[in-house]
Amino acid sequence: MKKYKVGMVGVGRGTSYGRVFTGHPDTEVVALCDMNEDALNAKVERIKALGAKVKGYLMDVTDSASVEDTVAQAVKDFGKIDISV
């Protein structure tokens, strides 16, 4: 299995949340995206507790500008995105 360094995951309502570690357990850095700030912060803390480097981003997938801005910021923060779920 390919080792991904940076994974970007949309975690609204938990739809992709578990895939970060079950589908690609070697991902070293996780960029989590959600439009609900409280839920996002809780998920960020849960992943941090597992020892992963993680950063949360508020993003609305129904707004293309929000998606473009968030991806651009994640690339700026981490240098690249290897996989997006």
C-alpha positions as CSV (number, residue, x, y, z in Angstrom):
1,M,0.0,0.0,0.0
2,K,1.3,3.4,-0.9
3,K,2.2,5.6,2.0
4,Y,0.5,9.0,2.0
5,K,2.2,11.9,3.8
6,V,-0.7,14.4,3.7
7,G,-4.4,13.4,3.5
8,M,-7.3,15.8,3.2
9,V,-10.6,14.5,4.5
10,G,-14.1,15.9,4.6
11,V,-15.6,14.8,7.9
12,G,-19.1,16.2,7.9
13,R,-21.4,13.9,9.9
14,G,-18.6,11.4,10.1
15,T,-18.9,10.2,6.5
16,S,-15.2,9.9,5.8
17,Y,-13.8,10.3,9.3
18,G,-12.8,6.7,9.9
19,R,-11.3,6.3,6.4
20,V,-8.2,8.3,7.4
21,F,-6.9,5.5,9.5
22,T,-8.7,2.4,8.2
23,G,-8.1,3.1,4.5
24,H,-4.7,4.8,4.7
25,P,-3.2,4.1,8.2
26,D,0.2,5.4,7.1
27,T,-1.1,9.0,6.5
28,E,1.2,11.2,8.6
29,V,-0.6,14.5,8.4
30,V,-4.4,15.0,8.2
31,A,-6.3,18.1,7.1
32,L,-9.8,17.7,8.3
33,C,-12.6,19.8,6.7
34,D,-16.1,20.4,8.0
35,M,-18.6,23.2,8.0
36,N,-19.6,22.7,11.7
37,E,-16.8,24.3,13.8
38,D,-17.7,22.5,17.1
39,A,-17.8,19.1,15.4
40,L,-14.6,19.8,13.5
41,N,-12.7,20.8,16.7
42,A,-13.9,17.6,18.5
43,K,-12.6,15.5,15.6
44,V,-9.3,17.3,15.5
45,E,-8.8,16.6,19.2
46,R,-9.7,12.9,18.8
47,I,-7.1,12.5,16.0
48,K,-4.5,14.4,17.9
49,A,-5.0,12.1,20.8
50,L,-4.0,9.2,18.5
51,G,-0.7,11.0,17.8
52,A,-1.3,12.3,14.3
53,K,-0.5,15.8,13.1
54,V,-3.8,17.3,12.2
55,K,-5.3,20.7,11.4
56,G,-8.9,21.5,11.0
57,Y,-10.4,23.8,8.3
58,L,-13.9,25.2,8.1
59,M,-15.2,24.4,4.6
60,D,-18.6,24.3,2.9
61,V,-18.5,21.8,0.0
62,T,-21.5,23.5,-1.6
63,D,-19.5,26.6,-2.1
64,S,-16.8,26.2,-4.7
65,A,-14.9,29.3,-3.4
66,S,-14.8,27.8,0.1
67,V,-13.4,24.5,-1.3
68,E,-10.8,26.3,-3.4
69,D,-9.7,28.5,-0.6
70,T,-9.5,25.6,1.9
71,V,-7.4,23.4,-0.5
72,A,-5.1,26.3,-1.2
73,Q,-4.6,27.0,2.5
74,A,-3.9,23.3,3.3
75,V,-1.3,23.2,0.5
76,K,0.2,26.4,1.9
77,D,0.3,24.8,5.4
78,F,1.6,21.3,4.4
79,G,3.2,21.8,1.1
80,K,1.0,19.3,-0.8
81,I,-2.0,17.0,-0.5
82,D,-1.3,13.4,-1.5
83,I,-4.9,12.1,-1.1
84,S,-8.3,13.5,-0.6
85,V,-11.3,11.6,0.7
